[in-house]
Amino acid sequence: MEYFEFGTPIDACSLMTAQETSRAVALSNNFKIVELRSHENQKGYSEIIVVDTEYDGIPSSNVPGIRYRERLGLRFFSSGNRTPEVHPLRKDFPNTGHLNHTLQDEPTSLCLYFESWETIRRSWTPQKHLHRILWWLEQTALGKLHKPDQPLEQFFFKSGYELVLPPDFHEYVESSEHNIRLSVCPPRKNGSMTFIGEIAKKGDVNWQIHASCISFTFPPVIHGSVEKFYYTLGDLTDSLNMRGVLLLEALSKKIIERFEGGVKDHPNDERTVLLFSIPLIRQAGGEIEKYSSIAYFIGSGLSQLGINLGVLERHEGMVIIRRDIGGSHDGLVKSGNSEAWRTLPVFPMEILFSLNRELARAYSGIESVGPQAVLAGVGALGSALLGFWTRSGWGEWALIDPDYIKPHNLTRLSILPPAIGLNKANAAAISHNFFYQKDKPIVAYCEDIAENFDSDELLNIYKNKDLIIDATTTLTFPRDFSKQDSLPRGISVFLTPNAQNSVLLAEDKERLFRLNHLEPQYYRFILNSKWGDKHLEMNQSQYWSGAGCRDISAAISPEIVAIHSGILSRQIRNTYETQNASIKVWHFDSATGAVQGSHSNVERTIKVQMGEYTIFWDEGLRRKIRKLRNESLPNETGGVLLGYFDLSYPAVYIVDTLLAPPDSHKDPTGFARGKDGLLAQVESALEKTAQIVGYIGEWHSHPPKHSACASAEDLYLMAHLAKEMHSDGLPALMLIVAEKNETWNLARVIE
Amino acid sequence: MESKLIFYPVGNGDTSQIILPNGRRILFDFCHRRQGENDESEVIDLKNTLKAELEQENRNYFDVVAFTHGDEDHIANSTEFFELKHAKKYQGGERIKINELWVPAAMILESATSTQQSSEMVILRQEARFRLKEGKGIQVFSKPEKLKEWLENEGLNIESRRHLITDAGQLAKGFSYSNDNVEFFCHSPFIKHVDEGTELRNEAALIFQVRFKFSGVETNFFAIGDSTYDVMEDIITISKKKHNEDRLKWDILNIPHHCSAYALSPEKGDAETVPTKKIEEFLLQGQTDSYLISSSNPIRDNEEAYKQKLPPHIQAKKAYEQYLKKVNGRKFLVTMEEPDENQPKPLEFQISNLGFRLISQRASGSSRLIQSKVPRAG
């Protein structure tokens, strides 16, 4: 076995951390001291404990080739701000990728810690350090050690230079029409820099950007080989020559191509990035399975590089192709006219991929790709939801909202001030499309079409979608949407007027339970729950017409929007993965910060057509009423029905029943509904439901062995009800519940 | 996808388990020591350990329980733990079921002397016979004349039971690489021993080369219960003769008979046992990174230890370690010494397409503290 001899032998360590570590090594089962050494270079004085380590956790046939026994140099610095380093000393120690870039005179070093020594030292002990080394060896051998945002086959190292690339950049590396164009973020305090690469059409050299990128594709490489680091362009070129890549020629050619016709000498031409795309194959001659990539940073501009390579020269403020090489450059680029390039330092760059949806989902821990969906309503809640889903790469979205942005919207919408006056859907699409650029961009529709289901344009938008999210804060959209049979599943979400509560009503996948079926059940849920008293409470109830409970123009802090939108976002994702319909509400207690969630069973809706009116009631209410009937036998019983009309349908939605008032008269052949306490109860129902659910009609039972047909007395009652309701312009409604069935009766005054 | 191979610290005795990626579990031998039920004991509480493991997987059975032979240290208290089909009194309660029982032919045949009649060995023999007669839930290894005779005496013929019998040199039935990522190659018992031997039990014990295979990466576990050097020599000779040298390879070797010197040579030796030439060949079949497992009490290296008659023998350990070094193996491990003598824990190997590795049992100081009682405060 050949090992690096690193530093010079010493008899004893003088640095405290080294002394402590050698004591820990002596007590460890996994480490044995071989010798002690010291070293001095630009990092300062250091001491090295050379150890042999043995670790049972290393799998015997691991892919990177970590061995059960490894010789390591545990290195400690006299300088108080340097993290201890660990150098593998075996000369053929694999380039596993998870290594730090080291100085030229040093063996490579394990990338053990992610934080700075300032942070690490607060909990660092020699024993933990030794465990960390074993952890590194084991995880590397198991193939589990990589940062989440890094390509798998890549080096894992800390480099001062980062290159962010589109995940599909490999396709453009050798393109005749495209370049990888760099933009440079200003250098950070420690000199490190990030370069952002994007695919751009080939064009004039643009020195606004201070850096050039020259990209190459390598011949395919078999999986699992990891690249080594090089320190000079000469070494890099030599190593590539050995595998048949003539870097010098290729580089010269590409530079000549760029400088064809001469380019003005420019001070911004100060940095160059060499980017190599490496196709990976499983076996020789096999198909390309994926790509790996390496990049090197060179601290001189492309012109200077070309001059050093001997293919360019400066001439009267221009950089041109060397005039003495004539039309064909072949002879020149082969020999490399100059040796000046050989010693140019090159620095490996860490390659990161810019975000795409797939990566975003992976970082967010989301497995599902999500729906192809429409978000109707891009207000406070809608824009917050869109923000979550865009960031996490969930779903592909089309937006519909006719509204535009006013100054006060800035407090709640995740939009910046320049968007004032823009349409909400447009503004949201523009800002969110920065995430994935051209990849399935969000499409915005600003026309007032969200509520016009007769429009072909709207139906086209909905076609082939699998989810519609209603965040419109209207009642119109969900109710009209429900009438359409050809549309995909809908989910309504909204905040209540006081913004302490949020609500989710979700259709099932089959759409057997429509949003308008769920709405009355949601109100019944309010009326029969303790939390319902204040659920739809509002500050300015006198302005309410009973046409909605979902408006949020009152004062609401952005925190509240964030809390509820976070909950709803996750709940919508969960719901999307299930088949079922649901009715859910959440209450936020601003004093304690607690959020209380409740959900209601969804009952099957029963639809009854009475002339032009469609009556909607449900199995839950039916059970409740039949139970009241049975409990009252042999007497008849009855009471008031609560509900609401939607005259645009026209439809009647039955929500609930109130118990017969105490002054009602019940006997085996009849029931006369009393009035005690009734007004208060109906008013309470109106108050709890934002003036939506009130008196809608009556019901009573028939005794056993009698049909559910209206009796003579019933008809008289109906006439009375119809007359009274006529003053409101509404029909009278009566439900008769017999032993086996029920009948609905609707009557109105015809003038 | 991975398999597990677990060795339990049961003192001088044997119990190991294989858990396959598809969840199937194969238990080799069962040695529950009563003292293991006591918290202070170094020996594991095998019954409760296995029970807890099964409960966690919502199981009440093993797919296979193999008794390599009938010695007490390989079957101790098994008749209290397992449900036995041949008699009501061994059924019900929390007993663990055995889907398939693996036994050497000798275990069917062996007739116990009167003093042994009450031993668990006899009960297990009744169970094995019952299952063989029923024609299901058993696999018998080797097919000596005496087994034929026994079957005939029971009014059965060998043909009707052939699907339950596996000869040496064959693969155990019911396992394949494609379904289980494993094969069990049976080395022993082979016929001559049952028919020629007088002391049948140890010589006719089950010996397998268990080969795990994941994406072409093989890990060979050589499972030997008890054996002696001459049996091992026969196995080596036969394997070579039949061109089965490949089946002598080992990555993990369960050392025969709790590290007995007599599995290496007829002579224990003073300082170090010198294995016979044939045994040496076998030891050199160890692969890079291999492990040797001594399922035994701790092995001391002191004057007294060298005089010790019963295994484990320090002289044998010295010899094994020599050969482990030669094949560039990893470690000689003693079940009762890992991770430390005071609190041995099961040795667990993880086997996958990355080969094999030993999962660390060594906990951090704080986690050891919260898992144990601490001395009384004054």
Interface residues (C-beta under 8 A of the other chain):
Chain A: N29 E54 D56 G57 I58 P59 S60 S61 N62 V63 Y68 H131 E138 A141 L142 G143
Chain B: V217 T219 D251 Q287 T288 D289 R330 K331 Q350 S352 N353 L354 G355 F356 R357 L358 I359 S360 R362 S364
